[in-house]
Amino acid sequence: MKNFVVKTIANAGALAVAVWLLDKITLTGDSTGKKIGTLILVALLFGVVNFLVKPVVKLLSLPLLILTLGLFTLVVNALMLLLTSWLADKLDLSFHVDGFWTAVVGGLIISIVSWALNVVLPDGD
């Protein structure tokens, strides 16, 4: 359970960095508390999307992953971020990613920051 909480906090931090760096990834809210709550909910949603959908997409795109020596993973990460944005809109969360190329750069930022935070934060296992 502790590992799940740590990964969710890392995802929320990575999403916060992406929102801070990119103008076309938006997070709106009345107060800082609401923004933090929205970030945590979006991080949970992002984790669920990465857990359920991403393995299927990676399996179906395996030939492209092999052909591009793994660079197609950037596209898969962008698609997961766009799916998270779409689901957040459906769940009335104030998180939005505007455009595919923004999602590619955002996915790259989220991957790097999430990896760094997972290295720094304690592991529950």
Helices and strands as residue ranges (DSSP letters): H 2-21, E 25-27, H 32-52, H 54-60, H 62-67, H 72-90, E 95-97, H 100-120
